[in-house]
């Protein structure tokens, strides 16, 4: 569905219509920025990477064959731009929750307690995601926050779908272990009262 929606804009862009490319940028800028922010953890750097991503996508659009969704192809460009940036800066990949990028929404007063519990759980997950090694947090983000399929993640990260499945399984297990260690003492203390 996404490819069908994007294909007319891709064709127009290839024919020199910058307005069509602007629509594609508007459609995917939040997605690209979120991934960049998640990987480099700096707003200015993430904005620069997002701009580089769209510039590279524009230059490479003639080579886009449509074998995958445009968003997957764009994600792959963004992912590798981030890896290049991290490598050049001499840092390693760290992870944070997407919630830190967008913040929390306003809530209804009647749901304050539920909302506070959700915030507490999100914070625990965010903290645990930061502790995951390598690409584990990115895999979890792409799968569960961005809702990409295994095949789409495979295309983004340049590894097989089976490898994505195995690495995602391991990442979930690591995340679960971190959450158990972080949440279990609190739970035990609550029940001891």
N, C-alpha and C positions, 0 to 999 in steps of 0.2 A: 504494500500500500504506500509506504513512504517513497519508494522508487517511482511509482506512478505519479505521485504528487510532485516529486522533485524533477522528474525527467523533462517536462516542458521548460522549466527554469534553466536546467543544465544546457539544453539545446539553444535556448535564447542567449545564454551567457557565452557559449562557444561561438555564436554568431555576432558577438560584440555588444550585447545588451547588458550594460553594467547595472541597470535597474533590476534585472532578474537576479544577478548575483547578490545585490543588496538584500533582496528578499531571502535568499538562501542564508546569508549572514545573519539576518534577523531571526530566522527560524532556528539556527543552531548555535548562536553566540553564547547562550547561557550554558549549553551542554559543554562546549569547548572550554569556556572559562572555568566551569566547575571542575572539570578534569585537571586542568592546569593548576588551579588553586589547590586542589587536593594533593597534587604531586609536589609543587614547589613552595607552597605555603606562604606566598608573598603576593599581595595584590598587584603591585606594579609589574613584577616578573610574570605573573599569570596573564595580565593584560597584554604584555609584550609577546608572550608565547601565543596567545589567541590571535593577535594580529599576524604573527609569522605563519600560523597555521592557515589562516584564510588566504594569505598571499601565496603560500605554497600550493594550496588547493586550487586557487585561480590559475596559477601557472601550469598546474598539472591536470586541469580539468579535461583537456583534450585526450589525455591518456586514460581517463576514467571509463571503463568498459561497461559498467553497470552490472557486473557479476555479483556484487553485494549492494546493500543499501548505501545511499550516499552518506548517511549519518555514520555508518560503520567505517567507510573509507575515510571520512573526515576525522573520526575518533582515532583511527590509526595514525594519521598524520599528526594530530595533536599529541598523542601518546609518545611518539618517537621524537617530536620536537621537545617535549618535556624531558625525556631521557637524555637527549643531546645537551640541553641546558643544564641539567643536574650534573652530567659528566664534566662539562666545561667548567662548572663552578666548583668542582671537587667535592661535592656533597654526595650523600646517599639518599635513597628514597625513604621518606617518612610519610606517615598517613595521618589524616585527621578526618573528622566527620564532615559531611557535606553541610550539616546543620550549622557549623561554624561559619560557613560562607554566607548563608542566607538568613540566619537568625531564626528566632521563634515567631510564630504568628500571634496576633492578639487573641485572647481567649474570653469566653463567656464566664461571668462570675460564678455561675452555678456549677461549673466544672473545675474549679480551682484545685481541689484535692487531686482529681484525676490528672489534671494537667501537670501538677507538681510531680506526681509519680511518673508520668511519661518523661518529663524532663530528666528526672533522676536516672531512669533507665537509659535514655539517650546519652546522658553524660557518661554512664558506665560503659556503654558500647563505644562511644567516642574515645574514651581513655584506653579501652582495650584495643581498638583499631590502631591507635598510635603505637602500641607496643608490638604489633605484628611485624614480623621481618619482611623485607623485600617487597614483592608485589602482592602479598596476601591481602592487605587492606584495599589495594586497587581492584583486585579481582572481586572482592566482596562488594565494593562500591559499584562496579560495572554491572554485576549480576543483580544485586538487590536494591540499590538506589536508582540506578539508571535503567534497570530491567532489560538488559541486553541478553540475547540468547547465547548459548555456549558457542555457536558458530560465529556470532557477531564478535564475541570476545576473542575468539580464535583469530579472526581477521584483524582485530585491533592490535593484539599483542604478538602476532606472528608465530603462534604455536598451535598445535593441533587441537581440535575440539576435545579429544580424549584427554590430552594433557591439561587443558583448561578444567575439565571435569575432575581430574585427579587432584590438581593443585587447589581447586576451589574446595574440594572435600577436606583436604588437609588444612586449608585456611580456616574453614568453619570449625574444625576440631580444635585448632589453636585458639581461635576466638572463644569457643565454648570453655576451654580450660582457663583462659584468662578471666572470663566472666565468673566462673565458679569460684576462683580464688578471690576475686574482688567482691562478689556479692554474698557468698556464703557466710562470711563472718558477720555481716550486717543482718542477714536473715536469722542467724542463730541468736544474735543479741536481741533482736525484736521478739523472738519467741521466748527468750529467757525472762523477759520483763513480766 
